[in-house]
Amino acid sequence: MAELYRFHHIISGFSDKPKVLFLHGFMGRIDEWDAQNESFRPDYQCMFLDLPGHGATEVRHKAGYEFIKCAEGIAELIRQKHFSPVSIVGYSLGGRIALYIALSWPDEVNHLVLESASPGIATKEDRLKRSQQDALLAEKLKVEWPEFVENWYRQPLFKGIFESSQFSRMIERKKLNNPEKLACVLNKMGQGAQPPLWNDLKNLQKPVLLLTGANDPKYMFITEKMTKKIPHCTRLVIPDCSHNIHLQNPGRFNAEVRNFLSRD
């Protein structure tokens, strides 16, 4: 996979500490995790990276935007940096990639934290419908950038996020992304393009934490279903939050993740 990517990443903390990888969501960047870096680096060695199509990560061939290729590239980076076994914290798109990595390379993963993430779309018909919707959205993104960014967060999924003190800063950072590349992400890494993982959840043998905002009914429903399929699963619902918990309540997010990672 080295020929596909040049991952922009940072590693903080100390090499003798437990390792944690953080994967951001759609339109995110490394700096989305600044509060987590500050909290975790004294006790963990942390890796933060820009996903393909985001930030300063270089994608050298259009195949690098594919969901499975992305997961394979990150898994290879983990091995290259001698960063396993690793616990992975994934948000939304990053959570879907984290789940695929944990299922495909279970020996590389210690703990799995999924924030507002799903195993994909179960039926072929619904995946096709979602792919068509994402294709239209990708064209809209290119035409309406950068206004698209703020309009994205007006979705009910992100209820209350405008009230966060960090919201304006987050928006300006997201606008630094390249809309043409993000359009590729929507088409190649969206839930319509992702292989469904619902039937594989039973194979997860490492501890899994599912974090969901109480104001995010869609993912409340999804994670409730996931809990019934994952053998070693903890589900926490965080009050007064919607889809992006680590932005809306970073203190609670950090505390819950740190507590989970400290378990054997």
C-alpha atoms as an extended CHARMM CRD file, in Angstrom:
* protein
*
       264  EXT
         1         1  MET       CA              0.0000000000        0.0000000000        0.0000000000  PROA      1               0.0000000000
         2         2  ALA       CA              2.9970000000        2.3210000000        0.2600000000  PROA      2               0.0000000000
         3         3  GLU       CA              2.5470000000        3.2390000000       -3.4050000000  PROA      3               0.0000000000
         4         4  LEU       CA             -1.0110000000        4.4960000000       -2.7240000000  PROA      4               0.0000000000
         5         5  TYR       CA             -0.4890000000        6.7910000000        0.2540000000  PROA      5               0.0000000000
         6         6  ARG       CA              1.7390000000        9.1980000000        2.0200000000  PROA      6               0.0000000000
         7         7  PHE       CA             -0.1240000000        9.4840000000        5.3100000000  PROA      7               0.0000000000
         8         8  HSD       CA              0.1630000000       12.7730000000        7.1480000000  PROA      8               0.0000000000
         9         9  HSD       CA              0.3650000000       11.6580000000       10.7480000000  PROA      9               0.0000000000
        10        10  ILE       CA              1.7650000000       12.6210000000       14.1290000000  PROA      10              0.0000000000
        11        11  ILE       CA              2.7780000000       10.4490000000       17.0700000000  PROA      11              0.0000000000
        12        12  SER       CA              2.8060000000       11.8820000000       20.5690000000  PROA      12              0.0000000000
        13        13  GLY       CA              3.5450000000       10.4800000000       24.0100000000  PROA      13              0.0000000000
        14        14  PHE       CA              6.0900000000        7.8390000000       24.9680000000  PROA      14              0.0000000000
        15        15  SER       CA              6.9250000000        4.5780000000       23.2400000000  PROA      15              0.0000000000
        16        16  ASP       CA              6.6850000000        2.5280000000       26.4510000000  PROA      16              0.0000000000
        17        17  LYS       CA              3.0250000000        3.5040000000       26.9460000000  PROA      17              0.0000000000
        18        18  PRO       CA             -0.0550000000        1.7270000000       25.5340000000  PROA      18              0.0000000000
        19        19  LYS       CA             -0.7460000000        2.7480000000       21.9480000000  PROA      19              0.0000000000
        20        20  VAL       CA             -3.9090000000        4.4500000000       20.6860000000  PROA      20              0.0000000000
        21        21  LEU       CA             -4.8460000000        5.4040000000       17.1270000000  PROA      21              0.0000000000
        22        22  PHE       CA             -7.4790000000        8.1250000000       16.5290000000  PROA      22              0.0000000000
        23        23  LEU       CA             -9.4280000000        8.2040000000       13.2300000000  PROA      23              0.0000000000
        24        24  HSD       CA            -11.5470000000       11.2800000000       12.4560000000  PROA      24              0.0000000000
        25        25  GLY       CA            -14.8140000000       11.5240000000       10.5380000000  PROA      25              0.0000000000
        26        26  PHE       CA            -15.8420000000       12.9140000000        7.1570000000  PROA      26              0.0000000000
        27        27  MET       CA            -14.3380000000       16.3740000000        6.5060000000  PROA      27              0.0000000000
        28        28  GLY       CA            -12.1610000000       16.0060000000        9.6230000000  PROA      28              0.0000000000
        29        29  ARG       CA             -8.4170000000       16.4160000000       10.0610000000  PROA      29              0.0000000000
        30        30  ILE       CA             -5.6980000000       15.5690000000       12.5760000000  PROA      30              0.0000000000
        31        31  ASP       CA             -6.4160000000       18.7470000000       14.5290000000  PROA      31              0.0000000000
        32        32  GLU       CA             -9.9630000000       17.5580000000       15.2500000000  PROA      32              0.0000000000
        33        33  TRP       CA             -8.3810000000       15.5480000000       18.0680000000  PROA      33              0.0000000000
        34        34  ASP       CA             -6.4120000000       18.3460000000       19.7910000000  PROA      34              0.0000000000
        35        35  ALA       CA             -8.3050000000       17.9160000000       23.0670000000  PROA      35              0.0000000000
        36        36  GLN       CA             -7.6980000000       14.1650000000       22.9870000000  PROA      36              0.0000000000
        37        37  ASN       CA             -3.9910000000       14.6170000000       22.2800000000  PROA      37              0.0000000000
        38        38  GLU       CA             -3.6990000000       16.8720000000       25.3050000000  PROA      38              0.0000000000
        39        39  SER       CA             -5.5790000000       14.4190000000       27.5190000000  PROA      39              0.0000000000
        40        40  PHE       CA             -4.1010000000       11.1020000000       26.3870000000  PROA      40              0.0000000000
        41        41  ARG       CA             -0.4340000000       11.7160000000       25.5840000000  PROA      41              0.0000000000
        42        42  PRO       CA              0.8250000000       11.7050000000       29.2060000000  PROA      42              0.0000000000
        43        43  ASP       CA             -0.3630000000        8.0980000000       29.6540000000  PROA      43              0.0000000000
        44        44  TYR       CA             -0.5030000000        6.7150000000       26.1090000000  PROA      44              0.0000000000
        45        45  GLN       CA              1.4530000000        6.8590000000       22.8920000000  PROA      45              0.0000000000
        46        46  CYS       CA             -1.0210000000        8.3180000000       20.4000000000  PROA      46              0.0000000000
        47        47  MET       CA             -1.1360000000        8.3730000000       16.6170000000  PROA      47              0.0000000000
        48        48  PHE       CA             -3.3100000000       10.8440000000       14.7360000000  PROA      48              0.0000000000
        49        49  LEU       CA             -3.5980000000       10.8340000000       10.9540000000  PROA      49              0.0000000000
        50        50  ASP       CA             -5.4720000000       12.5310000000        8.1330000000  PROA      50              0.0000000000
        51        51  LEU       CA             -7.6400000000        9.9840000000        6.3450000000  PROA      51              0.0000000000
        52        52  PRO       CA             -7.2640000000        9.7350000000        2.5470000000  PROA      52              0.0000000000
        53        53  GLY       CA             -8.9590000000       12.7100000000        0.8940000000  PROA      53              0.0000000000
        54        54  HSD       CA             -8.5060000000       14.8050000000        4.0210000000  PROA      54              0.0000000000
        55        55  GLY       CA             -5.8970000000       17.2200000000        5.3210000000  PROA      55              0.0000000000
        56        56  ALA       CA             -2.3430000000       16.6970000000        4.0920000000  PROA      56              0.0000000000
        57        57  THR       CA             -2.4730000000       12.9580000000        3.3800000000  PROA      57              0.0000000000
        58        58  GLU       CA             -1.4070000000       12.2520000000       -0.1940000000  PROA      58              0.0000000000
        59        59  VAL       CA             -3.3970000000        9.7530000000       -2.2760000000  PROA      59              0.0000000000
        60        60  ARG       CA             -1.2530000000        8.7100000000       -5.2210000000  PROA      60              0.0000000000
        61        61  HSD       CA             -3.8670000000        6.8010000000       -7.2190000000  PROA      61              0.0000000000
        62        62  LYS       CA             -7.6500000000        7.0190000000       -7.4190000000  PROA      62              0.0000000000
        63        63  ALA       CA             -7.8720000000        3.4680000000       -6.0040000000  PROA      63              0.0000000000
        64        64  GLY       CA             -6.6290000000        4.9340000000       -2.7280000000  PROA      64              0.0000000000
        65        65  TYR       CA            -10.0640000000        6.4260000000       -2.1070000000  PROA      65              0.0000000000
        66        66  GLU       CA            -11.6660000000        2.9970000000       -1.8480000000  PROA      66              0.0000000000
        67        67  PHE       CA            -12.8560000000        1.9720000000        1.5950000000  PROA      67              0.0000000000
        68        68  ILE       CA            -10.9790000000       -1.3380000000        1.8010000000  PROA      68              0.0000000000
        69        69  LYS       CA             -7.7670000000        0.1270000000        0.3560000000  PROA      69              0.0000000000
        70        70  CYS       CA             -7.9160000000        2.8600000000        2.9770000000  PROA      70              0.0000000000
        71        71  ALA       CA             -8.2330000000        0.3180000000        5.7990000000  PROA      71              0.0000000000
        72        72  GLU       CA             -5.3940000000       -1.7440000000        4.3420000000  PROA      72              0.0000000000
        73        73  GLY       CA             -3.1960000000        1.3400000000        4.0810000000  PROA      73              0.0000000000
        74        74  ILE       CA             -3.7810000000        2.2910000000        7.7140000000  PROA      74              0.0000000000
        75        75  ALA       CA             -3.1170000000       -1.2750000000        8.8560000000  PROA      75              0.0000000000
        76        76  GLU       CA              0.1740000000       -1.1930000000        6.9510000000  PROA      76              0.0000000000
        77        77  LEU       CA              1.0980000000        2.1430000000        8.5420000000  PROA      77              0.0000000000
        78        78  ILE       CA              0.4480000000        0.6280000000       11.9780000000  PROA      78              0.0000000000
        79        79  ARG       CA              2.8760000000       -2.1830000000       11.1750000000  PROA      79              0.0000000000
        80        80  GLN       CA              5.4810000000        0.1300000000        9.6270000000  PROA      80              0.0000000000
        81        81  LYS       CA              5.5060000000        2.3150000000       12.7310000000  PROA      81              0.0000000000
        82        82  HSD       CA              5.5950000000       -0.7170000000       15.0640000000  PROA      82              0.0000000000
        83        83  PHE       CA              2.3850000000        0.6260000000       16.5530000000  PROA      83              0.0000000000
        84        84  SER       CA              0.6600000000       -2.6360000000       17.4240000000  PROA      84              0.0000000000
        85        85  PRO       CA             -1.0640000000       -3.9150000000       19.3410000000  PROA      85              0.0000000000
        86        86  VAL       CA             -3.0870000000       -0.7210000000       19.2710000000  PROA      86              0.0000000000
        87        87  SER       CA             -6.4230000000        0.4760000000       20.5790000000  PROA      87              0.0000000000
        88        88  ILE       CA             -8.4020000000        2.3530000000       17.9350000000  PROA      88              0.0000000000
        89        89  VAL       CA            -10.7770000000        5.2500000000       18.5670000000  PROA      89              0.0000000000
        90        90  GLY       CA            -12.8590000000        5.9660000000       15.4660000000  PROA      90              0.0000000000
        91        91  TYR       CA            -15.5020000000        8.6200000000       14.8920000000  PROA      91              0.0000000000
        92        92  SER       CA            -18.2150000000        8.1690000000       12.2420000000  PROA      92              0.0000000000
        93        93  LEU       CA            -16.3320000000        7.4250000000        8.9630000000  PROA      93              0.0000000000
        94        94  GLY       CA            -13.2160000000        6.7490000000       11.0530000000  PROA      94              0.0000000000
        95        95  GLY       CA            -15.2400000000        4.3660000000       13.1900000000  PROA      95              0.0000000000
        96        96  ARG       CA            -16.3670000000        2.3780000000       10.1670000000  PROA      96              0.0000000000
        97        97  ILE       CA            -12.7420000000        2.0620000000        9.0610000000  PROA      97              0.0000000000
        98        98  ALA       CA            -11.6520000000        1.1600000000       12.6040000000  PROA      98              0.0000000000
        99        99  LEU       CA            -14.2770000000       -1.6020000000       12.7220000000  PROA      99              0.0000000000
       100       100  TYR       CA            -13.0520000000       -3.0600000000        9.4290000000  PROA      100             0.0000000000
       101       101  ILE       CA             -9.4530000000       -3.0370000000       10.6880000000  PROA      101             0.0000000000
       102       102  ALA       CA            -10.4310000000       -4.7430000000       13.9500000000  PROA      102             0.0000000000
       103       103  LEU       CA            -12.2990000000       -7.4770000000       12.0700000000  PROA      103             0.0000000000
       104       104  SER       CA             -9.6150000000       -7.9900000000        9.4100000000  PROA      104             0.0000000000
       105       105  TRP       CA             -6.5060000000       -7.8540000000       11.6210000000  PROA      105             0.0000000000
       106       106  PRO       CA             -7.7380000000       -8.7920000000       15.1110000000  PROA      106             0.0000000000
       107       107  ASP       CA             -4.2530000000       -9.5030000000       16.4580000000  PROA      107             0.0000000000
       108       108  GLU       CA             -3.2910000000       -5.8670000000       15.8290000000  PROA      108             0.0000000000
       109       109  VAL       CA             -6.0840000000       -4.4360000000       18.0150000000  PROA      109             0.0000000000
       110       110  ASN       CA             -6.4270000000       -4.2730000000       21.8130000000  PROA      110             0.0000000000
       111       111  HSD       CA             -9.5920000000       -2.2150000000       22.3170000000  PROA      111             0.0000000000
       112       112  LEU       CA            -12.0580000000       -0.6760000000       19.8790000000  PROA      112             0.0000000000
       113       113  VAL       CA            -13.9380000000        2.5660000000       20.5630000000  PROA      113             0.0000000000
       114       114  LEU       CA            -16.6450000000        3.4830000000       18.0510000000  PROA      114             0.0000000000
       115       115  GLU       CA            -18.1530000000        6.9570000000       18.3560000000  PROA      115             0.0000000000
       116       116  SER       CA            -21.3440000000        7.3840000000       16.3280000000  PROA      116             0.0000000000
       117       117  ALA       CA            -20.2950000000        4.6830000000       13.8690000000  PROA      117             0.0000000000
       118       118  SER       CA            -22.1320000000        1.8840000000       12.0850000000  PROA      118             0.0000000000
       119       119  PRO       CA            -21.2700000000       -1.4530000000       10.4050000000  PROA      119             0.0000000000
       120       120  GLY       CA            -22.6070000000       -0.1100000000        7.1270000000  PROA      120             0.0000000000
       121       121  ILE       CA            -25.8630000000       -0.7120000000        5.2510000000  PROA      121             0.0000000000
       122       122  ALA       CA            -27.2050000000       -4.2500000000        5.3440000000  PROA      122             0.0000000000
       123       123  THR       CA            -29.0440000000       -4.6680000000        2.0340000000  PROA      123             0.0000000000
       124       124  LYS       CA            -27.7530000000       -4.3130000000       -1.5180000000  PROA      124             0.0000000000
       125       125  GLU       CA            -30.8060000000       -2.2820000000       -2.5290000000  PROA      125             0.0000000000
       126       126  ASP       CA            -30.2920000000        0.2510000000        0.2650000000  PROA      126             0.0000000000
       127       127  ARG       CA            -26.5580000000        0.4740000000       -0.4730000000  PROA      127             0.0000000000
       128       128  LEU       CA            -27.3000000000        1.3000000000       -4.0970000000  PROA      128             0.0000000000
       129       129  LYS       CA            -29.7670000000        3.9730000000       -3.0280000000  PROA      129             0.0000000000
       130       130  ARG       CA            -27.1950000000        5.4740000000       -0.6340000000  PROA      130             0.0000000000
       131       131  SER       CA            -24.5040000000        5.4180000000       -3.3410000000  PROA      131             0.0000000000
       132       132  GLN       CA            -26.7810000000        7.3760000000       -5.6460000000  PROA      132             0.0000000000
       133       133  GLN       CA            -27.5190000000        9.9010000000       -2.9070000000  PROA      133             0.0000000000
       134       134  ASP       CA            -23.8210000000       10.2860000000       -2.1130000000  PROA      134             0.0000000000
       135       135  ALA       CA            -22.9970000000       10.8440000000       -5.7940000000  PROA      135             0.0000000000
       136       136  LEU       CA            -25.4550000000       13.7430000000       -5.9190000000  PROA      136             0.0000000000
       137       137  LEU       CA            -24.1110000000       15.0690000000       -2.6170000000  PROA      137             0.0000000000
       138       138  ALA       CA            -20.5510000000       14.8930000000       -3.9420000000  PROA      138             0.0000000000
       139       139  GLU       CA            -21.4800000000       17.1080000000       -6.8960000000  PROA      139             0.0000000000
       140       140  LYS       CA            -23.2300000000       19.5450000000       -4.5690000000  PROA      140             0.0000000000
       141       141  LEU       CA            -20.1650000000       19.6410000000       -2.3190000000  PROA      141             0.0000000000
       142       142  LYS       CA            -17.9170000000       20.6840000000       -5.2160000000  PROA      142             0.0000000000
       143       143  VAL       CA            -20.2900000000       23.4140000000       -6.4210000000  PROA      143             0.0000000000
       144       144  GLU       CA            -21.2460000000       24.8690000000       -3.0270000000  PROA      144             0.0000000000
       145       145  TRP       CA            -17.9000000000       24.6910000000       -1.2110000000  PROA      145             0.0000000000
       146       146  PRO       CA            -17.1120000000       26.1600000000        1.3420000000  PROA      146             0.0000000000
       147       147  GLU       CA            -20.7420000000       26.9510000000        2.3220000000  PROA      147             0.0000000000
       148       148  PHE       CA            -21.3710000000       23.1980000000        2.1360000000  PROA      148             0.0000000000
       149       149  VAL       CA            -19.4470000000       22.7330000000        5.3810000000  PROA      149             0.0000000000
       150       150  GLU       CA            -21.7580000000       24.8440000000        7.5340000000  PROA      150             0.0000000000
       151       151  ASN       CA            -24.8690000000       23.4920000000        5.8100000000  PROA      151             0.0000000000
       152       152  TRP       CA            -23.6650000000       19.9370000000        6.5530000000  PROA      152             0.0000000000
       153       153  TYR       CA            -23.8870000000       20.6370000000       10.2730000000  PROA      153             0.0000000000
       154       154  ARG       CA            -27.4670000000       21.8520000000        9.9980000000  PROA      154             0.0000000000
       155       155  GLN       CA            -28.5710000000       18.2360000000        9.6570000000  PROA      155             0.0000000000
       156       156  PRO       CA            -30.6350000000       16.8820000000       12.6010000000  PROA      156             0.0000000000
       157       157  LEU       CA            -27.7640000000       14.4320000000       13.1500000000  PROA      157             0.0000000000
       158       158  PHE       CA            -25.7250000000       17.3080000000       14.6270000000  PROA      158             0.0000000000
       159       159  LYS       CA            -28.3960000000       18.8370000000       16.8550000000  PROA      159             0.0000000000
       160       160  GLY       CA            -26.9290000000       21.3930000000       19.2720000000  PROA      160             0.0000000000
       161       161  ILE       CA            -23.4210000000       21.3810000000       17.7790000000  PROA      161             0.0000000000
       162       162  PHE       CA            -23.5790000000       25.1120000000       16.9690000000  PROA      162             0.0000000000
       163       163  GLU       CA            -23.5970000000       25.7680000000       20.7190000000  PROA      163             0.0000000000
       164       164  SER       CA            -20.1410000000       24.2540000000       21.2130000000  PROA      164             0.0000000000
       165       165  SER       CA            -17.4330000000       26.8010000000       21.9970000000  PROA      165             0.0000000000
       166       166  GLN       CA            -15.1580000000       24.9740000000       19.5300000000  PROA      166             0.0000000000
       167       167  PHE       CA            -17.6480000000       24.9020000000       16.6490000000  PROA      167             0.0000000000
       168       168  SER       CA            -16.4180000000       27.9730000000       14.7480000000  PROA      168             0.0000000000
       169       169  ARG       CA            -12.8050000000       26.8520000000       14.9840000000  PROA      169             0.0000000000
       170       170  MET       CA            -13.7390000000       23.3620000000       13.7830000000  PROA      170             0.0000000000
       171       171  ILE       CA            -15.6500000000       24.7690000000       10.7910000000  PROA      171             0.0000000000
       172       172  GLU       CA            -12.7460000000       26.9190000000        9.6510000000  PROA      172             0.0000000000
       173       173  ARG       CA            -10.3670000000       23.9560000000        9.8580000000  PROA      173             0.0000000000
       174       174  LYS       CA            -12.6940000000       21.7530000000        7.8310000000  PROA      174             0.0000000000
       175       175  LYS       CA            -12.8570000000       24.3870000000        5.1000000000  PROA      175             0.0000000000
       176       176  LEU       CA             -9.1210000000       23.8330000000        4.5700000000  PROA      176             0.0000000000
       177       177  ASN       CA             -9.9120000000       20.4520000000        3.0210000000  PROA      177             0.0000000000
       178       178  ASN       CA            -10.0190000000       19.9960000000       -0.7590000000  PROA      178             0.0000000000
       179       179  PRO       CA            -13.6220000000       19.6260000000       -2.0420000000  PROA      179             0.0000000000
       180       180  GLU       CA            -12.5920000000       17.5650000000       -5.0840000000  PROA      180             0.0000000000
       181       181  LYS       CA            -10.9210000000       15.0240000000       -2.8030000000  PROA      181             0.0000000000
       182       182  LEU       CA            -13.8400000000       14.9890000000       -0.3800000000  PROA      182             0.0000000000
       183       183  ALA       CA            -16.1580000000       14.2510000000       -3.2910000000  PROA      183             0.0000000000
       184       184  CYS       CA            -14.0440000000       11.1580000000       -4.0160000000  PROA      184             0.0000000000
       185       185  VAL       CA            -14.3950000000       10.1530000000       -0.3600000000  PROA      185             0.0000000000
       186       186  LEU       CA            -18.1890000000       10.3670000000       -0.5360000000  PROA      186             0.0000000000
       187       187  ASN       CA            -18.2730000000        8.2210000000       -3.6710000000  PROA      187             0.0000000000
       188       188  LYS       CA            -15.7030000000        5.6190000000       -2.6010000000  PROA      188             0.0000000000
       189       189  MET       CA            -15.8690000000        5.4820000000        1.2050000000  PROA      189             0.0000000000
       190       190  GLY       CA            -19.5140000000        6.2750000000        1.8680000000  PROA      190             0.0000000000
       191       191  GLN       CA            -21.7930000000        3.7130000000        3.4300000000  PROA      191             0.0000000000
       192       192  GLY       CA            -23.1240000000        2.7700000000        0.0070000000  PROA      192             0.0000000000
       193       193  ALA       CA            -19.6050000000        1.7680000000       -1.0720000000  PROA      193             0.0000000000
       194       194  GLN       CA            -18.6230000000        0.0080000000        2.1440000000  PROA      194             0.0000000000
       195       195  PRO       CA            -18.9910000000       -3.7630000000        2.5060000000  PROA      195             0.0000000000
       196       196  PRO       CA            -21.6240000000       -4.4170000000        5.1940000000  PROA      196             0.0000000000
       197       197  LEU       CA            -20.1560000000       -5.7470000000        8.4380000000  PROA      197             0.0000000000
       198       198  TRP       CA            -23.2920000000       -6.6060000000       10.4070000000  PROA      198             0.0000000000
       199       199  ASN       CA            -22.8130000000      -10.3750000000       10.0720000000  PROA      199             0.0000000000
       200       200  ASP       CA            -19.1750000000      -10.0920000000       11.1640000000  PROA      200             0.0000000000
       201       201  LEU       CA            -19.8150000000       -8.3120000000       14.4670000000  PROA      201             0.0000000000
       202       202  LYS       CA            -20.0630000000      -11.6450000000       16.2720000000  PROA      202             0.0000000000
       203       203  ASN       CA            -16.3930000000      -12.2490000000       15.4370000000  PROA      203             0.0000000000
       204       204  LEU       CA            -15.1420000000       -9.3010000000       17.4960000000  PROA      204             0.0000000000
       205       205  GLN       CA            -13.2870000000      -10.8400000000       20.4270000000  PROA      205             0.0000000000
       206       206  LYS       CA            -11.6870000000       -7.7030000000       21.8720000000  PROA      206             0.0000000000
       207       207  PRO       CA            -13.5340000000       -5.2330000000       24.1320000000  PROA      207             0.0000000000
       208       208  VAL       CA            -15.6790000000       -2.7390000000       22.2220000000  PROA      208             0.0000000000
       209       209  LEU       CA            -17.0750000000        0.5810000000       23.4740000000  PROA      209             0.0000000000
       210       210  LEU       CA            -19.9610000000        2.1760000000       21.5820000000  PROA      210             0.0000000000
       211       211  LEU       CA            -20.4770000000        5.8730000000       22.3070000000  PROA      211             0.0000000000
       212       212  THR       CA            -23.6910000000        7.5440000000       21.1840000000  PROA      212             0.0000000000
       213       213  GLY       CA            -25.1560000000       10.9850000000       21.7990000000  PROA      213             0.0000000000
       214       214  ALA       CA            -28.6090000000       11.0240000000       23.3850000000  PROA      214             0.0000000000
       215       215  ASN       CA            -29.7060000000       13.5870000000       20.7820000000  PROA      215             0.0000000000
       216       216  ASP       CA            -28.7240000000       11.3200000000       17.8650000000  PROA      216             0.0000000000
       217       217  PRO       CA            -31.7300000000        8.9590000000       17.5020000000  PROA      217             0.0000000000
       218       218  LYS       CA            -30.4670000000        7.3870000000       14.2830000000  PROA      218             0.0000000000
       219       219  TYR       CA            -27.2740000000        6.1150000000       15.9150000000  PROA      219             0.0000000000
       220       220  MET       CA            -29.0280000000        5.3480000000       19.1750000000  PROA      220             0.0000000000
       221       221  PHE       CA            -31.0180000000        2.8010000000       17.1650000000  PROA      221             0.0000000000
       222       222  ILE       CA            -27.9850000000        1.5050000000       15.2620000000  PROA      222             0.0000000000
       223       223  THR       CA            -25.7820000000        1.0220000000       18.3350000000  PROA      223             0.0000000000
       224       224  GLU       CA            -28.5830000000       -0.6800000000       20.2270000000  PROA      224             0.0000000000
       225       225  LYS       CA            -28.7180000000       -3.2660000000       17.4340000000  PROA      225             0.0000000000
       226       226  MET       CA            -24.9290000000       -3.5570000000       17.3970000000  PROA      226             0.0000000000
       227       227  THR       CA            -24.8270000000       -4.2320000000       21.1410000000  PROA      227             0.0000000000
       228       228  LYS       CA            -26.8800000000       -7.3850000000       20.6450000000  PROA      228             0.0000000000
       229       229  LYS       CA            -24.3800000000       -8.7620000000       18.1170000000  PROA      229             0.0000000000
       230       230  ILE       CA            -20.9780000000       -7.8890000000       19.6430000000  PROA      230             0.0000000000
       231       231  PRO       CA            -19.7710000000      -10.3680000000       22.3050000000  PROA      231             0.0000000000
       232       232  HSD       CA            -17.7640000000       -8.0260000000       24.5670000000  PROA      232             0.0000000000
       233       233  CYS       CA            -19.5720000000       -4.7440000000       24.1730000000  PROA      233             0.0000000000
       234       234  THR       CA            -20.2270000000       -1.6960000000       26.3480000000  PROA      234             0.0000000000
       235       235  ARG       CA            -22.6690000000        0.9480000000       25.1260000000  PROA      235             0.0000000000
       236       236  LEU       CA            -22.7750000000        4.4180000000       26.6470000000  PROA      236             0.0000000000
       237       237  VAL       CA            -25.2680000000        7.1390000000       25.8040000000  PROA      237             0.0000000000
       238       238  ILE       CA            -23.9130000000       10.6210000000       26.4780000000  PROA      238             0.0000000000
       239       239  PRO       CA            -26.5580000000       13.2260000000       27.4250000000  PROA      239             0.0000000000
       240       240  ASP       CA            -26.8500000000       16.6190000000       25.7140000000  PROA      240             0.0000000000
       241       241  CYS       CA            -24.7900000000       15.4390000000       22.7260000000  PROA      241             0.0000000000
       242       242  SER       CA            -25.6340000000       14.4860000000       19.1660000000  PROA      242             0.0000000000
       243       243  HSD       CA            -23.3430000000       12.8910000000       16.5690000000  PROA      243             0.0000000000
       244       244  ASN       CA            -20.0030000000       14.5020000000       17.4960000000  PROA      244             0.0000000000
       245       245  ILE       CA            -19.5330000000       13.7630000000       21.1910000000  PROA      245             0.0000000000
       246       246  HSD       CA            -15.8060000000       14.5110000000       21.3260000000  PROA      246             0.0000000000
       247       247  LEU       CA            -16.5150000000       18.0900000000       20.2150000000  PROA      247             0.0000000000
       248       248  GLN       CA            -19.6410000000       18.7380000000       22.2540000000  PROA      248             0.0000000000
       249       249  ASN       CA            -18.3720000000       17.2260000000       25.5120000000  PROA      249             0.0000000000
       250       250  PRO       CA            -14.6350000000       16.4650000000       25.2520000000  PROA      250             0.0000000000
       251       251  GLY       CA            -14.2150000000       16.0930000000       29.0070000000  PROA      251             0.0000000000
       252       252  ARG       CA            -16.8230000000       13.3550000000       29.2960000000  PROA      252             0.0000000000
       253       253  PHE       CA            -15.6250000000       11.7210000000       26.0790000000  PROA      253             0.0000000000
       254       254  ASN       CA            -12.0070000000       11.6030000000       27.2570000000  PROA      254             0.0000000000
       255       255  ALA       CA            -12.9590000000       10.2830000000       30.6910000000  PROA      255             0.0000000000
       256       256  GLU       CA            -15.1220000000        7.4610000000       29.3140000000  PROA      256             0.0000000000
       257       257  VAL       CA            -12.5350000000        6.3950000000       26.7330000000  PROA      257             0.0000000000
       258       258  ARG       CA             -9.6760000000        6.5080000000       29.2350000000  PROA      258             0.0000000000
       259       259  ASN       CA            -11.7000000000        4.4220000000       31.6930000000  PROA      259             0.0000000000
       260       260  PHE       CA            -12.5010000000        1.8790000000       28.9960000000  PROA      260             0.0000000000
       261       261  LEU       CA             -8.9070000000        1.6020000000       27.7700000000  PROA      261             0.0000000000
       262       262  SER       CA             -7.6910000000        0.9550000000       31.2960000000  PROA      262             0.0000000000
       263       263  ARG       CA             -9.6590000000       -2.2920000000       31.4940000000  PROA      263             0.0000000000
       264       264  ASP       CA             -8.0070000000       -5.6320000000       30.7820000000  PROA      264             0.0000000000
